[in-house]
Amino acid sequence: MARIFNGKRPENLRQTVRDLLRYLGQHRILLLLVGILAAVSASANLLGTYMIKPIVNRILEGEGMEGLLRGVALAALIYGIGALSTLCYTQIMVRAAQEILRDIRRDLFARLQKLPLSFFDSQKKGDLMSMFTNDVDTVSDALNNSFATIIQSFIQVAGTLCLLFVLNYRLSFLVFLGYGAMFLYIRYSTNRSKFYFLRQQEALGDLDGYIEEMTAGQKVVKVFNHEAENLEGFRKRNERLREAGTSAQSYAATMIPAVVSISFVNYALIAVIGGIMVIAGLSDVGSLASYLVFVRQSAMPINQLTQQGNFLLASLAGAERIFRTMEEVPETDEGTVELVNVRRTDEGDLVPCNEKTGSWAWRDGSLPEAPLVPLRGDVRFDRVSFSYEPGQDILHEISLYAKPGQKVAFVGSTGAGKTTITNLINRFYEIRSGSITYDGIDVRRIRKADLRRSLGVVLQDTHLFTGTVADNIRFGKLDATDEEIRQAARIANADSFIRRLPEGYDTMVTGDGANLSQGQRQLLAIARAAAADPPVLILDEATSSIDTRTEALIERGMDQLMKGRTVFVIAHRLSTVRNADVIIVLEHGQIIERGSHRELLAMKGEYYRLYHGMFELS
């Protein structure tokens, strides 16, 4: 059965076709061969049907068995060529389609890797995954099925019309009336089914969203005993989907039977009128026999051409979403300053080197003669303002500094701008005004890859990849040895629990660490940062999911890692920032207090209230 059009069409058909043709053009030889073989297959089918005329006429003219065998052999040869052509073009099309899809997926993934975080903030993960699955699969179906089928169906329809005129132009006017009735019904049925399919898609989306939400929130559902209410909500949505699906499929399912029925009526009329014309001597028997077979076969290519054309439009709608993402502006990087390994000469000068020395410096690639700037970890904000959305400032003229080797902690209520400051140091987002300097260099002059390589980050939302425990720690430093991995785990206080796992460091981590506790996942993230051995460290509530005892052990291990390096800490527990050199209190995107733990307590301001409030709660 032909596919049903779901109503989705590309918004910019011309541009989408142009983008798709760019990929098709890279495999033009294979596609040209597919087109030729599809044309040969369609032509063989037409010519084989036309052979009925000479075969029947030879028998009636008395050529006997020999004439019959010659005609049948020639027809068999023609059909054989058509069958071989079909076999060849389907295999070639599969190869060409997979190569095109490989190129599309590769380019789509490559573009996603270059897009800024602001793009991912505005996109749902499910929508991005849908492009790699649903949209790419739709394009795949179109290439594998629609491309050759449309060529073949078009040639069959056009060829059938021409041969009908050749065989009997008088009867062809009656055939055209039947064709007109077919097209009118196809158009009516497509429009009606499109309307109901849109309703079905909306109902399906509502049901999918409800299932996802209820599945993710099962713990809350069971706590409040809402299983029965949730089941009732599911039943209502499921019933709406059933009603919409029934209406959509009912209209769509009538299309083929209706077209076939019109074809049968047309066939019966032509058979009767054609028989009268043969009796009257206006046509020969062979022409009528061939003509009737053409009329009988005409419904299939018409139905295929209409259905595949509609399905191709739906596929182009999926392709449009892919190409629109590929056209997103990638993250720009105008920096020229790079991070290099350095060593000191006997004279005390810094010189770049290839070996890893544990010492780094900044080098401006655009100014080869410029002196190297040692990486010290001096970070300064000068009147920095930033907003995720225009007119809604998250930070307002923030000025702060972190001296080399200092441990700077940020505290404040949710939404005060703590995480935003660390995101700006990484240049995940661009500031609206002001400047941020790193060792006296404007971060906009530093290459983003080098800037981020100098910063180790442990996020509150831990993400682990499918692979072994060792692989996840090694993500911080891909060339780390097994001993370096174990040392990083010991620093993060993760070694003891890792050794207790079924296969130790070779234990597989799946489902974003679903087989580990939240605290264990957090420990692995800290070990990953320790493996990277970064000059500057950012801890964004890195110990939020770890008990107080483990947190104290980790901090002692992290102190060893943080010696002589600048560290930025965001913590929801004020107890974790007591030993910070500097504590910065943020509120509504502005710094309201700055000082050490003792200094801020002596001021008896916001920090004092936060600290004692937290103390009383604990």
C-alpha positions, 0 to 999 in steps of 0.5 A: 500500500502506498504511504499516506501523506501526513500534511507536512510540507517544507516552508521553503521548497525551492531552497530545500530542493537546492540544498538536497540537490547539492548532496545528490550532485556529489553522487550524480553518476550513481543517480544518473544510472538509477534514472536510466535503469528505472526508465528502461524498466518502465519502458520494458513494461510498456513495450511488453504490454504493447507486444500483445497486439502483434502476438494476437494479430499473428495468431489470427492471421494464421502464422501458427505456433511458430509466430506465437513462439517468436512473439512470446520469446520477444516479449519474454526478452523485453520483460527480462530486460525490465526485471534485470534493470529493476534489480540493478537500479534498486541495488544501486539506489540503496548504495547511493542513498546510504552514501548521501545519508552518511554525508548528511548525518556527518555534516549535521553532527559536525555543525552541531559541534560548532554551534554555541551553547545558546543554540542548545539552550533554545532547543529540546534534546528530543528535537535534535535527536529527532533530526538524526532519526525521524527526519533522516529516516524520512529522507532515506525512505524518499531516496530509496523508494520515491526517487526511482518510483517517481521516474518509473511512474511518470514514464509509465503514465506518459507512455501509457497515454501515448500508446493508448492514442497510438492504439485507438485514439477514439477510445482514449477520450473515454480513458481521459474521463476516467483519469479525470475522475481518478485525479479528482478523487485523489485530490479530495481524499488527500486534502481530507486525510491531510486534515485528519492526519494533522489532528492525529499528529497533534494527538500523538504529540500530546500523548507522547509528551504525557507518557514521557512526563509521567514516566520521568516523574514516577517517584512523585506519582507514587509518593502522592498516589496519583496512579489512577488519575494518571491512568485516566489522563492517559485514557482520555489522550489515547481515546483522542488519538484513536478517534483522530487516527480512525478518521485519518486512516478511513479517508486514506484507506478509501483512496486505492479502492476508489481509484481501482473501482474507477479503473474497473468501471472504465475498463468495462466501458472500454471493453464493451465499446472496443468490442463493438468497434472491432465488430464494426471493423474500426479496430483489430483484435490485437490492438483492443487486447493490448489497449485493455491491458494498458487501461487495466494497468493505468491505475497503479502508476497514477496512484503511485505518482500521486502518493510518492509525490506527496510523500516526497514533499513530507520528506523534504519537510524533514530535510528542511529541518536538517538543512535549517540547522546546518545553516545556524551560525557557528560559534565564532572564534577571532582569537589569535592567542594560544596556550603553549607548553614552555620551559625556562632556559638557563638565562631564565627566559621562557621558550615554547617546547613540545614536551609537557613540562607542567608550565604554560604560557600565552603566545600571540600567533599574530605577533610572533615577536611578542613576548610570551605571557606566563599562565598565572591564572589572573582573572579580572572582570571590568564592568561586565554586563550580560543578558541571555535575553535582550533587556533582561540583565543577569549581570550588571556592571560586575567588576571582580578579580581573582589573583593567581593561586586564589580560591574564589567562592561565589555565594548567593540566591538562585539566579544571582548570576554565580554560574553565569560568571563562570560561563563567561570565563569560558566564553560559552556566551559573549558579554554585552559590555565591559571586558574580561581579562586572563593574565592581562589578555582580553579573553576575546583575543584568546582562541576558545579551544586554548582558553577552555583547555586551560580551565577545568570545569566540574558541573553540578549536572554530571554527565557520563558517557557510555564506556568504562569508568576509566574511559570516563575519567580519561575524557579529561585527558585522552592520552592519560596512562592507567596510573594517571587515571588512578591518581586522579581518582585518588585525588577525587577520593573515588578510588576506593568505591571504584575498586569495589565495583564489579570490574573496578576501573573496567566497569561499564557505565551506561545510561549516563551512569544509571548504575552508579549513585549520584554521589559516585557520578559526581566523584567521577566528574571530579576525577575527570577534571583532576586527570586534565590537571588544569591550570585553573579550576571551576567547581560549579556546586561540584560537591552538591550530591556528596555527603559531608564526610566525603566532601571533607575528604574530597576537599583535602584531595582537591587542595593538593590539586589546587595549589598555586592555581586559581580556583572558582567555587560555586557552592550551595553549602556555605560550609564548603567556602569557609577556607576560600581566600575570597568570598563574593556575595551576589544578588540580582546580578550585582556584587554586594559583599566581598571578603574572607569568611571572617571578614564577611561575618564581622560585617554582619551583612547578607553573608552573615544572614545566609551563613547563620540561616544555613547553620540553623537549618543544618 
